[in-house]
Amino acid sequence: MTSVPTQIIDLKSLPAVNCPCGVARRAFSDNANFPGTVHLTDIHLDAKAHFHREHTEIYVILSCDADAKMELDGVQHAIQPLSAILIPPGVKHRAIGKMQVLIICSPDFDPKDENF
């Protein structure tokens, strides 16, 4: 049996990258044993609606303003901390309000798959 090395990453220590939603810190893109990436994302109030042709995303809301929402294909949904949202390819989405989310993206995140 081949031993797969474990990996522990402090998400807060990763470099911050600007994205349509705010600022993301992305982990595990270089790990061949995991078919995706994990992003700690601080969402700003001006998140841009976008969709992915290839990526499925799961948003886990870690913290958010009381009036925060997720817009999915034009419909706004109230959210709260520890809500989880599965967003399949093709669904136009954006976060509304200030929040911190953990995003699990499969396959590996590719900024070329951000469509507006």
mmCIF file of the C-alpha atoms, coordinates in Angstrom:
data_MODEL
# 
_entry.id   MODEL 
# 
loop_
_atom_site.group_PDB 
_atom_site.id 
_atom_site.type_symbol 
_atom_site.label_atom_id 
_atom_site.label_alt_id 
_atom_site.label_comp_id 
_atom_site.label_asym_id 
_atom_site.label_entity_id 
_atom_site.label_seq_id 
_atom_site.pdbx_PDB_ins_code 
_atom_site.Cartn_x 
_atom_site.Cartn_y 
_atom_site.Cartn_z 
_atom_site.occupancy 
_atom_site.B_iso_or_equiv 
_atom_site.pdbx_formal_charge 
_atom_site.auth_seq_id 
_atom_site.auth_comp_id 
_atom_site.auth_asym_id 
_atom_site.auth_atom_id 
_atom_site.pdbx_PDB_model_num 
ATOM 1   C CA . MET A 1 1   ? 0.000   0.000  0.000   1.00 0.00 ? 1   MET A CA 1 
ATOM 2   C CA . THR A 1 2   ? 1.352   3.412  -0.975  1.00 0.00 ? 2   THR A CA 1 
ATOM 3   C CA . SER A 1 3   ? 1.304   5.973  1.765   1.00 0.00 ? 3   SER A CA 1 
ATOM 4   C CA . VAL A 1 4   ? -0.224  9.296  0.749   1.00 0.00 ? 4   VAL A CA 1 
ATOM 5   C CA . PRO A 1 5   ? 1.291   12.162 2.721   1.00 0.00 ? 5   PRO A CA 1 
ATOM 6   C CA . THR A 1 6   ? -1.055  14.275 4.765   1.00 0.00 ? 6   THR A CA 1 
ATOM 7   C CA . GLN A 1 7   ? -0.963  18.023 4.448   1.00 0.00 ? 7   GLN A CA 1 
ATOM 8   C CA . ILE A 1 8   ? -1.813  20.631 7.058   1.00 0.00 ? 8   ILE A CA 1 
ATOM 9   C CA . ILE A 1 9   ? -2.181  24.202 5.873   1.00 0.00 ? 9   ILE A CA 1 
ATOM 10  C CA . ASP A 1 10  ? -2.954  27.322 7.868   1.00 0.00 ? 10  ASP A CA 1 
ATOM 11  C CA . LEU A 1 11  ? -5.392  28.949 5.440   1.00 0.00 ? 11  LEU A CA 1 
ATOM 12  C CA . LYS A 1 12  ? -4.809  32.390 6.986   1.00 0.00 ? 12  LYS A CA 1 
ATOM 13  C CA . SER A 1 13  ? -1.091  32.160 6.108   1.00 0.00 ? 13  SER A CA 1 
ATOM 14  C CA . LEU A 1 14  ? -1.670  31.668 2.358   1.00 0.00 ? 14  LEU A CA 1 
ATOM 15  C CA . PRO A 1 15  ? -1.256  34.629 0.003   1.00 0.00 ? 15  PRO A CA 1 
ATOM 16  C CA . ALA A 1 16  ? -4.405  36.643 -0.593  1.00 0.00 ? 16  ALA A CA 1 
ATOM 17  C CA . VAL A 1 17  ? -5.621  36.774 -4.203  1.00 0.00 ? 17  VAL A CA 1 
ATOM 18  C CA . ASN A 1 18  ? -8.277  39.155 -5.516  1.00 0.00 ? 18  ASN A CA 1 
ATOM 19  C CA . CYS A 1 19  ? -11.298 37.377 -7.011  1.00 0.00 ? 19  CYS A CA 1 
ATOM 20  C CA . PRO A 1 20  ? -14.790 38.455 -8.226  1.00 0.00 ? 20  PRO A CA 1 
ATOM 21  C CA . CYS A 1 21  ? -16.105 37.931 -4.693  1.00 0.00 ? 21  CYS A CA 1 
ATOM 22  C CA . GLY A 1 22  ? -13.399 39.634 -2.665  1.00 0.00 ? 22  GLY A CA 1 
ATOM 23  C CA . VAL A 1 23  ? -10.151 38.081 -1.447  1.00 0.00 ? 23  VAL A CA 1 
ATOM 24  C CA . ALA A 1 24  ? -9.375  34.343 -1.524  1.00 0.00 ? 24  ALA A CA 1 
ATOM 25  C CA . ARG A 1 25  ? -6.651  32.184 0.011   1.00 0.00 ? 25  ARG A CA 1 
ATOM 26  C CA . ARG A 1 26  ? -6.451  28.950 -1.994  1.00 0.00 ? 26  ARG A CA 1 
ATOM 27  C CA . ALA A 1 27  ? -5.090  25.613 -0.783  1.00 0.00 ? 27  ALA A CA 1 
ATOM 28  C CA . PHE A 1 28  ? -4.275  22.179 -2.221  1.00 0.00 ? 28  PHE A CA 1 
ATOM 29  C CA . SER A 1 29  ? -4.049  23.166 -5.896  1.00 0.00 ? 29  SER A CA 1 
ATOM 30  C CA . ASP A 1 30  ? -0.692  21.395 -6.043  1.00 0.00 ? 30  ASP A CA 1 
ATOM 31  C CA . ASN A 1 31  ? -1.887  18.162 -4.396  1.00 0.00 ? 31  ASN A CA 1 
ATOM 32  C CA . ALA A 1 32  ? -2.387  15.365 -6.946  1.00 0.00 ? 32  ALA A CA 1 
ATOM 33  C CA . ASN A 1 33  ? -4.261  13.290 -4.325  1.00 0.00 ? 33  ASN A CA 1 
ATOM 34  C CA . PHE A 1 34  ? -7.133  15.770 -3.982  1.00 0.00 ? 34  PHE A CA 1 
ATOM 35  C CA . PRO A 1 35  ? -9.282  16.565 -7.035  1.00 0.00 ? 35  PRO A CA 1 
ATOM 36  C CA . GLY A 1 36  ? -10.066 20.126 -6.034  1.00 0.00 ? 36  GLY A CA 1 
ATOM 37  C CA . THR A 1 37  ? -9.108  23.181 -4.044  1.00 0.00 ? 37  THR A CA 1 
ATOM 38  C CA . VAL A 1 38  ? -10.187 24.771 -0.774  1.00 0.00 ? 38  VAL A CA 1 
ATOM 39  C CA . HIS A 1 39  ? -10.542 28.548 -0.524  1.00 0.00 ? 39  HIS A CA 1 
ATOM 40  C CA . LEU A 1 40  ? -10.885 30.746 2.531   1.00 0.00 ? 40  LEU A CA 1 
ATOM 41  C CA . THR A 1 41  ? -12.655 33.760 1.024   1.00 0.00 ? 41  THR A CA 1 
ATOM 42  C CA . ASP A 1 42  ? -13.538 37.109 2.544   1.00 0.00 ? 42  ASP A CA 1 
ATOM 43  C CA . ILE A 1 43  ? -16.475 38.377 0.530   1.00 0.00 ? 43  ILE A CA 1 
ATOM 44  C CA . HIS A 1 44  ? -16.877 42.089 0.021   1.00 0.00 ? 44  HIS A CA 1 
ATOM 45  C CA . LEU A 1 45  ? -20.143 43.886 -0.419  1.00 0.00 ? 45  LEU A CA 1 
ATOM 46  C CA . ASP A 1 46  ? -19.592 44.197 -4.178  1.00 0.00 ? 46  ASP A CA 1 
ATOM 47  C CA . ALA A 1 47  ? -19.288 40.529 -5.182  1.00 0.00 ? 47  ALA A CA 1 
ATOM 48  C CA . LYS A 1 48  ? -19.806 40.062 -8.926  1.00 0.00 ? 48  LYS A CA 1 
ATOM 49  C CA . ALA A 1 49  ? -22.322 37.566 -10.309 1.00 0.00 ? 49  ALA A CA 1 
ATOM 50  C CA . HIS A 1 50  ? -20.515 34.816 -12.212 1.00 0.00 ? 50  HIS A CA 1 
ATOM 51  C CA . PHE A 1 51  ? -20.761 31.160 -13.178 1.00 0.00 ? 51  PHE A CA 1 
ATOM 52  C CA . HIS A 1 52  ? -18.427 28.278 -13.930 1.00 0.00 ? 52  HIS A CA 1 
ATOM 53  C CA . ARG A 1 53  ? -18.698 25.949 -16.908 1.00 0.00 ? 53  ARG A CA 1 
ATOM 54  C CA . GLU A 1 54  ? -16.562 23.201 -15.335 1.00 0.00 ? 54  GLU A CA 1 
ATOM 55  C CA . HIS A 1 55  ? -16.398 23.777 -11.582 1.00 0.00 ? 55  HIS A CA 1 
ATOM 56  C CA . THR A 1 56  ? -18.761 22.654 -8.869  1.00 0.00 ? 56  THR A CA 1 
ATOM 57  C CA . GLU A 1 57  ? -18.452 24.709 -5.689  1.00 0.00 ? 57  GLU A CA 1 
ATOM 58  C CA . ILE A 1 58  ? -19.614 24.199 -2.144  1.00 0.00 ? 58  ILE A CA 1 
ATOM 59  C CA . TYR A 1 59  ? -19.822 27.383 -0.081  1.00 0.00 ? 59  TYR A CA 1 
ATOM 60  C CA . VAL A 1 60  ? -19.731 26.895 3.693   1.00 0.00 ? 60  VAL A CA 1 
ATOM 61  C CA . ILE A 1 61  ? -20.641 30.145 5.424   1.00 0.00 ? 61  ILE A CA 1 
ATOM 62  C CA . LEU A 1 62  ? -18.295 30.656 8.375   1.00 0.00 ? 62  LEU A CA 1 
ATOM 63  C CA . SER A 1 63  ? -19.564 34.101 9.378   1.00 0.00 ? 63  SER A CA 1 
ATOM 64  C CA . CYS A 1 64  ? -21.832 36.706 7.808   1.00 0.00 ? 64  CYS A CA 1 
ATOM 65  C CA . ASP A 1 65  ? -23.824 39.855 8.387   1.00 0.00 ? 65  ASP A CA 1 
ATOM 66  C CA . ALA A 1 66  ? -27.391 39.274 9.615   1.00 0.00 ? 66  ALA A CA 1 
ATOM 67  C CA . ASP A 1 67  ? -28.848 40.362 6.267   1.00 0.00 ? 67  ASP A CA 1 
ATOM 68  C CA . ALA A 1 68  ? -26.413 38.385 4.065   1.00 0.00 ? 68  ALA A CA 1 
ATOM 69  C CA . LYS A 1 69  ? -27.781 36.448 1.106   1.00 0.00 ? 69  LYS A CA 1 
ATOM 70  C CA . MET A 1 70  ? -26.676 34.162 -1.700  1.00 0.00 ? 70  MET A CA 1 
ATOM 71  C CA . GLU A 1 71  ? -28.067 34.877 -5.147  1.00 0.00 ? 71  GLU A CA 1 
ATOM 72  C CA . LEU A 1 72  ? -28.461 31.751 -7.293  1.00 0.00 ? 72  LEU A CA 1 
ATOM 73  C CA . ASP A 1 73  ? -29.703 32.233 -10.866 1.00 0.00 ? 73  ASP A CA 1 
ATOM 74  C CA . GLY A 1 74  ? -31.282 35.553 -9.881  1.00 0.00 ? 74  GLY A CA 1 
ATOM 75  C CA . VAL A 1 75  ? -33.079 34.286 -6.744  1.00 0.00 ? 75  VAL A CA 1 
ATOM 76  C CA . GLN A 1 76  ? -31.844 35.590 -3.376  1.00 0.00 ? 76  GLN A CA 1 
ATOM 77  C CA . HIS A 1 77  ? -31.649 33.178 -0.441  1.00 0.00 ? 77  HIS A CA 1 
ATOM 78  C CA . ALA A 1 78  ? -31.104 34.147 3.203   1.00 0.00 ? 78  ALA A CA 1 
ATOM 79  C CA . ILE A 1 79  ? -28.054 32.508 4.757   1.00 0.00 ? 79  ILE A CA 1 
ATOM 80  C CA . GLN A 1 80  ? -26.583 32.159 8.208   1.00 0.00 ? 80  GLN A CA 1 
ATOM 81  C CA . PRO A 1 81  ? -23.313 30.878 9.656   1.00 0.00 ? 81  PRO A CA 1 
ATOM 82  C CA . LEU A 1 82  ? -22.752 27.172 8.941   1.00 0.00 ? 82  LEU A CA 1 
ATOM 83  C CA . SER A 1 83  ? -25.096 27.143 5.953   1.00 0.00 ? 83  SER A CA 1 
ATOM 84  C CA . ALA A 1 84  ? -23.700 25.026 3.103   1.00 0.00 ? 84  ALA A CA 1 
ATOM 85  C CA . ILE A 1 85  ? -24.590 25.697 -0.532  1.00 0.00 ? 85  ILE A CA 1 
ATOM 86  C CA . LEU A 1 86  ? -23.849 23.352 -3.453  1.00 0.00 ? 86  LEU A CA 1 
ATOM 87  C CA . ILE A 1 87  ? -23.416 25.302 -6.705  1.00 0.00 ? 87  ILE A CA 1 
ATOM 88  C CA . PRO A 1 88  ? -23.241 23.123 -9.841  1.00 0.00 ? 88  PRO A CA 1 
ATOM 89  C CA . PRO A 1 89  ? -21.665 24.292 -13.120 1.00 0.00 ? 89  PRO A CA 1 
ATOM 90  C CA . GLY A 1 90  ? -23.767 26.823 -15.013 1.00 0.00 ? 90  GLY A CA 1 
ATOM 91  C CA . VAL A 1 91  ? -25.487 28.374 -11.981 1.00 0.00 ? 91  VAL A CA 1 
ATOM 92  C CA . LYS A 1 92  ? -24.914 32.144 -11.921 1.00 0.00 ? 92  LYS A CA 1 
ATOM 93  C CA . HIS A 1 93  ? -24.151 33.136 -8.352  1.00 0.00 ? 93  HIS A CA 1 
ATOM 94  C CA . ARG A 1 94  ? -22.973 35.895 -6.072  1.00 0.00 ? 94  ARG A CA 1 
ATOM 95  C CA . ALA A 1 95  ? -22.785 36.594 -2.394  1.00 0.00 ? 95  ALA A CA 1 
ATOM 96  C CA . ILE A 1 96  ? -24.606 39.661 -1.081  1.00 0.00 ? 96  ILE A CA 1 
ATOM 97  C CA . GLY A 1 97  ? -23.258 41.203 2.099   1.00 0.00 ? 97  GLY A CA 1 
ATOM 98  C CA . LYS A 1 98  ? -20.052 40.858 4.016   1.00 0.00 ? 98  LYS A CA 1 
ATOM 99  C CA . MET A 1 99  ? -19.108 37.285 4.919   1.00 0.00 ? 99  MET A CA 1 
ATOM 100 C CA . GLN A 1 100 ? -16.294 34.786 5.287   1.00 0.00 ? 100 GLN A CA 1 
ATOM 101 C CA . VAL A 1 101 ? -16.765 31.477 3.495   1.00 0.00 ? 101 VAL A CA 1 
ATOM 102 C CA . LEU A 1 102 ? -14.912 28.253 2.941   1.00 0.00 ? 102 LEU A CA 1 
ATOM 103 C CA . ILE A 1 103 ? -15.275 27.227 -0.707  1.00 0.00 ? 103 ILE A CA 1 
ATOM 104 C CA . ILE A 1 104 ? -14.567 23.679 -1.839  1.00 0.00 ? 104 ILE A CA 1 
ATOM 105 C CA . CYS A 1 105 ? -14.065 23.636 -5.594  1.00 0.00 ? 105 CYS A CA 1 
ATOM 106 C CA . SER A 1 106 ? -13.891 20.576 -7.833  1.00 0.00 ? 106 SER A CA 1 
ATOM 107 C CA . PRO A 1 107 ? -11.974 20.065 -10.032 1.00 0.00 ? 107 PRO A CA 1 
ATOM 108 C CA . ASP A 1 108 ? -8.950  22.254 -9.191  1.00 0.00 ? 108 ASP A CA 1 
ATOM 109 C CA . PHE A 1 109 ? -9.880  25.921 -9.404  1.00 0.00 ? 109 PHE A CA 1 
ATOM 110 C CA . ASP A 1 110 ? -8.984  27.631 -12.676 1.00 0.00 ? 110 ASP A CA 1 
ATOM 111 C CA . PRO A 1 111 ? -9.595  31.406 -12.947 1.00 0.00 ? 111 PRO A CA 1 
ATOM 112 C CA . LYS A 1 112 ? -10.272 30.921 -16.677 1.00 0.00 ? 112 LYS A CA 1 
ATOM 113 C CA . ASP A 1 113 ? -13.545 29.229 -15.644 1.00 0.00 ? 113 ASP A CA 1 
ATOM 114 C CA . GLU A 1 114 ? -14.943 32.442 -14.115 1.00 0.00 ? 114 GLU A CA 1 
ATOM 115 C CA . ASN A 1 115 ? -17.588 33.671 -16.556 1.00 0.00 ? 115 ASN A CA 1 
ATOM 116 C CA . PHE A 1 116 ? -19.609 36.880 -16.213 1.00 0.00 ? 116 PHE A CA 1 
# 
